């Protein structure tokens, strides 16, 4: 249930700031967020990902933000890739995508393109399961106990979107709440042609709910010729398969790893 007093306060602050949002700094980068959502991110939010983007994105690159949520990383990445680069920000949940578009606009990130598709291994429509919280980052193609229902959204593959948009891929952030394997399967053509670097957030419980396993994810990464790292240290199959909670890995094409 919405808090009417909080809504009034947010409205007043919105008017006081001329609807330009509140400035905050994350990972050493300053940006504006809507008043009603500024408290969503803590100051120390995802420092490893900010550093990863800084180290691996270059001017003119194309960045895929798969599961963009409010666009925090889309906006920062837009600065790294510059005016000749592109950011493709995918967010299937309409209420969240509305905030994403607002964040992109108030930060004047003209090279960010907001997309509504849920990326997976098929093109068409899909059920997107929701928590009921309009700000949630836990909505997913994979049903979990915290979901209260679902909505119909457009579904597509990375390969199909790359063809439709005429886009390459240099770095992909993938945070899709259990649909990681499906997304990677639908990205085979792009991965084989462009050899992007991946920042992959893995949700073991949701992956299990999808009927797939971490073993299948690791096998596909190996099939694609990637080497996988956690906090800059190489990881093997045994470690990867043993993870029980949410974890992030960095995946590099083997030919890009210093020998």
N, C-alpha and C positions, 0 to 999 in steps of 0.2 A: 504494500500500500504506500502511495506517495505521501510525503509529509507536506501539508499545505504551507506551514510556516517556513519550512526550508525552501520551498518553491518561491515564496515571496522574497526571501532574503537573496536567493540566487538572482531573481529578476531585478532587484534593486542594484546589486553589484554589477550585473550585466549592463545596466543603463549607466552606472557610474564609470565603467570602463569602456563605454561606447561599443560594447559587444566585441571587443578586441581580445577578450580572454585574459588570463592571468599568466604572467611569465614565470617559468620554472626552469631549473637547470638539472639535466640528467646526463651522467657520464661526461660532464664538462661541456655539454651542449645546451644552449638556451633555446627555448621555444615557448609558444603560447598554447594554453589549453583552455577549453570552455570552463567557466566558473563552476558549473555544477559537477564537473568531472575532474577538477584539478586535484582532488584528494585521492583519486584512484591510484596514482603511482607514487611510491615512496621515493625519496631523494636518491637512494642507493639501488634503484631498480635496474636489474640486469646489466651490471657493469661489464661482464664478459662479452655480451653481445655487442655493446657499443664499441668495445675495443676491437672485436672481430671485424665489424663493418669498417672501422677506420683503417685497419691494416690491409683489408682485402678489396675494398672498392676504390676504383680510380675514375677520373674524369672521363665521361663518355660511356661508362658502363651502363648496363641494364640490370636493375635489381628487382627481383620478384619477392614481394612480401606476401607469403601465402598464409593467411590467417592474420590480417593486418590489425584487427581490433580498432583502437582509436587512432592508429597511425603514428605513434611515437617514433617507431623505427623508420617508417616511410619518409617522414619529414627530415630526419637526420640524414638518412641515406641520400635524399634528394640533393643535399648540399655536397656530399662527397662525389656524386656522379656529375654534378654541375649542369648547366643549361643544355649541353649536348648529350646528356644521359637521360635515362628514363627510369621511373619507378612504377611498377605495376602492383597496386595494392588491392588484394582480393579479400572481401569481407561479405559473406552471404547473409548475415543477420541484418535485416533492414534498420532496426533501431540503432544498432552499433555502427552500421555503415553511414547513417546520417551524421553521427558524431565524427566519424572518420573524415567525411567530406568537409565538415565544419573546421576541423583541425587543419586540414590541408589548406583550406581557404585562408584562415586567419594567420597562417604562417607563410602565405604567398608562395607555396611550393608548386610552382607552375608545371614542373616536370613530373608530378605525381598523377597517375591516372587511376581513379577508383573504379573497381570492378565488382559486380555482384555474384560472380560464380563461386560455387563450392568446388574446389579442385579435387579430382579423384581419378578413377580409371574409366570413366564413361561420359558420354555427352547426352544431355537430355534434362530430366528433372530428377530431384531426389528429395527425400524427407530430411530436414535439418532439425535435429532435436534441441530443445531449448529448456533453460532452467527457469524461465519466468522473470529473471532479473534483466532489465533492459540494458544494463551495463556489463553483463557477464562476458567473460572470455572463455567460458566452458561449454558454449553451445557447439554442437558437433554433428557430423554425419553418423556417428556411432552412438547408439543409445546407451545411456548409463543411468544409474539409480537416481542421480540428482536431477534428471530431466523430467519435466512434467507434461510434455507433449511435443508436437512437431509441426513444422510449417513446410510448405513446398517451395523449393528454391531451384534456380537454374544450376545445373551441374555441367562441368566440362573437364577436359584434361589440359595439362600444361602444353602438350603438343598441339592440340586444337587451338588453344588460345594464342600460342606463338604464331601459328599460321594466320589466324584471323587478324591479329594486331601487327603482324610483320615485325615481331620482336625476337631478339636474341636473348640469351641469359648468361650473365657473368657471375652472379651470386644469387642464391635463393635461400631465404629464411623460411623454414617450413615448421609451422606450429598449428597443427590441424586436429588436435585432440583425439588421436587414435586412428585417423585415416592416413597415416604416414605411408604405409605400404601401397595403398591404392593410388595416392598422389605420385609416388615414385614410379609405379608401373605406367601411369599415364604420361610420364615425362621422358620415356625412353629415347624418343627421337631428339629432343632438345638436349638431353644429357650426352648422348653420343656425338651430336654435332658440335655443341658449344663447350662442353666440359666445364660447366659452372662449379664453383665452390659452393658447398652446402653448409648451412647452420641448421641442424635438425633437432627439434625438441621432440622427445619420445615419451609417450604416456603408456607405460606397460599395462595397466589395468584396462584402459580403453582399447588398446590393441588386442588384448585377450577377448574383450567383448565383441570385437569385430570378427572374431573367428580366425585371426592370424596370430603370428608369434614374432617375438624379437629375432628369433633365428631366421625367419623368412626375410625380415628387413635387412639383417646383416648379410645374408646370402645374396640379396639383390644388389646391395652396395658393392660387394665383392665382384659380382657379375659385371657391374658397370665399371669396374676398375678403380674403385675408390679406396683410399686409406682413411681410417677413422681415428680421431683423436678426442680425448677428454682432457680439458685444461692443458692443452699443448702436449700431452703425452699420448703415444700410440696405444690403442687398446686392441685386445684380441677377442675372438669369438666368445670365449668362456666368460670374460668380464662383461661383455655386451649382453649376453643372454641372462646373466645373473642379476641384472638390475630390476628392482621391484618398484621403485618410485620414479617420479618424473626426473628425467635427466636430459642434458643437452650434449650433443657431440658436434665436432667440426669434421667435415668430410672433404677431402681433397682428391682430385684425380691423381692417380699414382705418378703420372708424368710431371706433375707440378710439385711433387714433394722432393725436397733436397735430399739427395742420396749421400 
